[in-house]
């Protein structure tokens, strides 16, 4: 997928780095996005940052934020 196609389409997933912060809390940091291939047989992942060492990589469907 070209950069122009990526810029025009919304990602199907967001990429998060999830790290434990103490016993109960986890810290979620968005680090990228995912777009499906046109043929439906794969994905392009674009990372804006690296995950911390030992962090889990989590893909989540994007949600729309409600206005306050």
N, C-alpha and C positions, 0 to 999 in steps of 0.2 A: 504494500500500500504506500503510495507516495505521500510526502508531507502535505501536499495540497488536499488530498483526500482525507487525511487525518484531521486537518484543521477544519474541514467542512462538516464532518460527521461527529456526532456525540459518541463518547465511549460507551461500551456496553457494561464495563465494570471499572471500578476504581481499585487501585492497588494500595494496600496499607501495610506498614511495618508495625507489628504489635509486640511490645516488650512488657515484661512483668515489672511493676513498680511497687515493690513490697509484696506482702502476702496476698492481698485481695485485689488491688488495683492493677489495671493494665493501661499502658499508654499507646494510643493509636495515632500514627502519623501517616497522612496520605503522602505517597511517594511516586505515584504514577497512574496510568490509565491503560485500558485494554480495548482494542477494536477487533471485531471478528473479520476473518478473511471473506471475500465475496463468495467463494465456493463453499463456505461453511465448514471447512476442514481444518481450521486452525485460527490462531489469534496473533495479533501484533501487540507487544507490550512496550510501552514507552515509560521509562523511569526518569523522574526528575531528581531523584536522590537515591542513595544506597540505604538499605536497611542496616540497622545496628547489628553488630555481631550477636548471634544467639536469638535474634528476633524472629517471630513467625511472619511469613508473607501471607496476607489474606486478601482475597478478591471479593468485593461486594458490589451488588448492583447499585448504581447511583440513585439517590432519592432527591426529590424536589424539596427545597426548603420552604417552609410556610412563612408568610410575611408576619411580622410582629404586630 
